[in-house]
Amino acid sequence: MADIKYYDVILKPVVTEKSMNVMADKKYTFLVNPEATKNQIKEAVEKMFDGVKVAAVNTMNYDGKTKRRGNVYGKTAKTKKAVVKLTEESKDIEIFAGL
């Protein structure tokens, strides 16, 4: 497994209706590197956002979907999603503030 730096762990935030509803409970959803572990995700969130303390990390692995174009079959890339729960005294993450 390659050495993953903290800025390579989090790829982008997930902005869906369901992920916006759980933000009231201080839960934030991110697409992360499929090779990243829970400890790496926790470390990356705490380093990237000031004043944030992570309580728990839940991850989900998704296999690529089978797609077809003409007679050729292929698969899309695998993805990994992480739901990060913050502690009660932690600050909110600013990138979600305007949404």
C-alpha positions as CSV (number, residue, x, y, z in Angstrom):
1,M,0.0,0.0,0.0
2,A,1.4,3.4,-1.0
3,D,2.0,6.1,1.7
4,I,-1.0,8.4,1.5
5,K,-0.6,12.0,2.7
6,Y,-3.5,13.6,4.6
7,Y,-4.3,16.0,1.7
8,D,-4.7,13.0,-0.6
9,V,-7.2,11.2,1.6
10,I,-10.3,13.4,1.3
11,L,-11.3,13.8,-2.4
12,K,-14.5,15.9,-2.1
13,P,-17.6,16.4,0.0
14,V,-20.8,14.6,-0.7
15,V,-23.7,17.1,-1.2
16,T,-27.0,15.2,-1.2
17,E,-30.3,15.8,0.6
18,K,-29.6,12.9,3.0
19,S,-26.1,14.2,3.8
20,M,-27.4,17.7,4.4
21,N,-30.0,16.4,6.8
22,V,-27.5,14.6,9.1
23,M,-25.3,17.7,9.3
24,A,-27.6,18.9,12.2
25,D,-26.1,15.9,14.2
26,K,-22.5,17.1,13.3
27,K,-22.1,14.3,10.7
28,Y,-20.3,15.1,7.5
29,T,-20.0,12.9,4.4
30,F,-16.9,12.8,2.1
31,L,-15.7,10.8,-0.8
32,V,-12.3,9.5,0.2
33,N,-9.4,7.5,-1.3
34,P,-10.3,3.8,-1.5
35,E,-7.0,2.9,0.1
36,A,-7.5,5.2,3.2
37,T,-8.1,3.7,6.6
38,K,-10.4,5.2,9.3
39,N,-7.4,6.5,11.3
40,Q,-6.1,8.3,8.2
41,I,-9.5,9.8,7.5
42,K,-9.8,11.0,11.1
43,E,-6.3,12.6,10.9
44,A,-7.0,14.2,7.6
45,V,-10.2,15.9,8.8
46,E,-8.6,17.2,11.9
47,K,-5.6,18.6,10.0
48,M,-7.6,20.2,7.2
49,F,-10.2,21.9,9.2
50,D,-9.2,24.0,12.3
51,G,-11.0,23.5,15.6
52,V,-12.5,20.2,14.5
53,K,-12.3,17.1,16.7
54,V,-13.5,13.7,15.2
55,A,-15.5,11.3,17.5
56,A,-16.1,8.5,15.0
57,V,-15.6,7.5,11.3
58,N,-17.9,5.2,9.4
59,T,-16.9,4.0,5.9
60,M,-18.6,2.4,3.0
61,N,-16.9,0.7,0.0
62,Y,-18.7,0.8,-3.3
63,D,-17.7,-1.4,-6.3
64,G,-17.8,0.2,-9.7
65,K,-21.0,-0.1,-11.8
66,T,-21.0,-2.2,-14.9
67,K,-21.5,0.0,-17.9
68,R,-21.9,-0.8,-21.6
69,R,-21.2,1.1,-24.7
70,G,-22.1,-0.8,-27.8
71,N,-20.8,-4.3,-27.5
72,V,-18.1,-3.4,-25.0
73,Y,-18.6,-3.9,-21.2
74,G,-16.6,-2.1,-18.6
75,K,-16.7,-1.0,-15.0
76,T,-16.5,2.5,-13.4
77,A,-14.0,3.2,-10.7
78,K,-14.4,1.9,-7.1
79,T,-15.3,4.6,-4.5
80,K,-15.2,4.9,-0.8
81,K,-17.5,7.1,1.3
82,A,-16.8,8.2,4.9
83,V,-19.3,9.7,7.4
84,V,-17.4,11.7,10.0
85,K,-19.1,12.4,13.3
86,L,-17.7,15.4,15.3
87,T,-17.6,15.8,19.0
88,E,-20.2,18.2,20.7
89,E,-17.6,20.9,21.5
90,S,-16.1,20.8,18.0
91,K,-16.5,23.6,15.6
92,D,-18.6,23.1,12.4
93,I,-16.8,22.6,9.0
94,E,-16.9,25.8,7.1
95,I,-17.2,24.4,3.6
96,F,-20.8,23.2,4.4
97,A,-21.8,26.6,6.0
98,G,-23.3,28.2,2.9
99,L,-25.3,25.2,1.7
